[in-house]
Amino acid sequence: MADKPVKMTVNKAKIAIIQGDITRQATDAIVNAANSSLMGGGGVDGAIHRAGGPAILEECKQIVARQGRLPTGRAVITTGGNLPSRHVIHTVGPVWHGGNKGEEELLESAYRESLKVAAKNNLTSVSFPSVSTGAFGYPVELAATTAINTVLAFLRRKETSLREVVFVLFDSRTYETYAKALKEVTV
Ligand code: ADP
């Protein structure tokens, strides 16, 4: 089980790793590991739509009507509906096909584009789940390193409105893997 949250500070922002349910997070936005249809699904996507209510799906439908399906590696923002967070940033991570199909670049892009959307909307705090490591099959060890390095690079590169990035990991194995990856960065 998770003990103390694992933390690190970059520029003016804090990165934290916790174990929990992202739908309970009260950061300005939570990130949804969506699929290109933006019509909801299983895993964290289903949990977010269930907890947030129909306003989220309504806005997703408007986005798809306007700009079509959301390509892998991109991100869009909607209301948080009934969630404690005011916004949901929907991103699409890659499906794991063995590692030679651009998966790493696409996962980096999913995190980077989500952070860009957060900064563009002047948000100060954002929570991420472990994008792609559930139904999409991305190995957790590889995903954790890529996720953390991408967030660190973004926060190091320039000053933004962001002051807090939280990884909210559902199960203890994923939590431990991200915590280890962040500790390895610290040393
Ligand atoms: P993907 O299709 O991108 O792989 P999944 O939703 O299947 O997305 O899984 C991504 C991660 O989200 C998995 O580690 C899964 O355990 C986790 N997850 C599922 N429900 C929640 C939740 N309520 N809060 C945080 N993480 C969750």
Residues whose N, C-alpha, C, O or C-beta is under 5 A from the ligand:
A	BS01	ADP	G20 D21 I22 T23 A33 G42 G43 V44 D45 A47 G93 P129 S130 V131 S132 T133 G134 A135 F136 G137 V168 L169 F170 T174
